[in-house]
């Protein structure tokens, strides 16, 4: 260790001219701000900009010069024998010179930054960077520049045929680096990309340091032999580290469905047989992955990875339940990938369709067409070929992101629901528009005046009816049972509004909660408005969530005695209520998953389907109730 310190001190003394240059840079940062009206900036702003420009620019430039001359400069000058003649090990010579150069570089940085910070009126420097990035700029970058400059100088001054190996190995290392980081950046997993990048940087630093030691041990004072030894050690080590980083990156982006530890997005198959779920996976940092899961056979296939996938539109299923489609990031656009659920062995296919935003995507009943809202235009395309089937401009919505929704009535006919601000002093009106794809005509077919600021609807495709929910600015819900084309109230609801909450059951009947004094009731209504079942909810009920029908005659309901209960609380009691006999069965704690599956426009799940038996458990877990055993079985295990 003493020998290392001696060599390091010699390096510091030999390069003391850089310390004098640092003092000159410091003088510039202190004197220039004293000049008046300097670009209109304050003296503090000028000092801080100059300080960091001088500190980083001067330091990095010094690191390059010092790294390039650290070993090879001494060898070229014929003075390296001085170190070899001393009773010092080769490793001590290498580390002594490396530490000495780093000491000079970092001292220059302190000389430039320290007094300028003390002179700053703010006493703090805020570059908008976090501590990790700032530490990297100050310490890690100079170290890498020293090592890289040494590697380049060794190759340049070696002058051997090994330069061909250097070029090829460098290209391989760069390719492996991009294979490691590129896929993570494409899916938006920035933190994972930084971690893998740091692993690559660490591999570069270690390989260069190890090669530098062996360079002096075996190469001694011969520059050509030093080059051969350096390259023969550095490249295998660096390529091995790059291969390991690429393997780690592949592992990050290819978890299995069993690795999921929660979910952020959930979509359901029309028949309730499949679900599409995305969320974080065990040990995968910020990489989120989506899977399609067969709830009956428990098979699965991977849809995509990354927060960008999770934050996009949900996976789509065709009404006949045969086709699934989802969007995948492609640069600044989105492309569509789709699969036949009956032929998963054939894998997924890529559609030629490219979308700028990909919001509000809908598949036709047979899954052969895709309708998307792009800006203010409804675009219908052939899924397999990407050919345009039709497009129509939608009237300007009041609030573009959440005020437009659409669905297919049949293959050649689609409907659009849009909130339009007609008068500034009233709430927007909800309009129904029908798009004839063959004729490419868009026709207004119905209006709900003063509809509110948000809406959602359950679609009864057999009767062409909608259970429409509109929401006021104050968050109050209004339910209407309306004709799907004209939005006119139908049946018993003409001239009146339904209470809240209301759900449409699989057979088209409605289920609503009614409060009478301290008692809460569930009422089932026919489409004509007749009450054919009425069941009282036991105990004190303040909050109710009505789910789907896990069995053919029963509905899942979660109740709480708190008015402020939310999804994360453990105070929801799950009950299975038989609407025919009135029998109530306790299922434990949790929430029905279906209200969190439904999109703005949705259809009821078939009674007794697998998806109707999904529930939310603790730690953002997803559970499947088994009606035979009465137990909850995990589909997605939660956190903790």
Secondary structure, 3 states (H helix, E strand, C coil): CHHHHHHHHHHHHHCHHHHHHHHHHHHHHHHHHHCCCCCCCCHHHHHHHHHHHHHHHHHHHHHHHHHHHCCHHHHHCCCCHHHHCCCCCHHHHHHHHHHHHHHHHHHHHHHHHHHHHHHCCCCCCCCCCCHHHHHHHHHHHHHHHHHHHHHHHHHHHHCCCHHHHHHHHHHHHHHHHHHHHHHHHHCCCHHHHHHHHHHHHHHHHHHHHHHHHHHHHHHCCCHHHHHHHHHHHHHHHHHHHHHHHHHHHHHHHCCCHHHECCCCEEEECCCCCEEEEEEEECCCCCCEEEEEEECCCCCEEEEEECHHHHCCCCCEECCCCCEEEEEEEECCEEEEEEEECCCHHHCCEEEEEEECCCEEEEECCCCCEEEEEECCEEEEEECCCCCEEEEEECCCCCCCCCCEEEEEEECCEEEEEEEECCCCCCCCEEEEEEEECCCCEEEEEEEECCCCCEEEEEEECCCCEEEEEEECCCCCEEEEEEECCCCCECHHHCCCCECCCEEECCCCCEEEEEEECCEEEEEEECCCCCEEEEEEECCCCCEEEECCCCECCEEEEEEECCCCCCCCCCCCEEEEEECCCCCEEEEEECEECHHHHCCCEEECCCCCCCHHHEEEEHHHEEEEECCCCCCEEEEECCCC
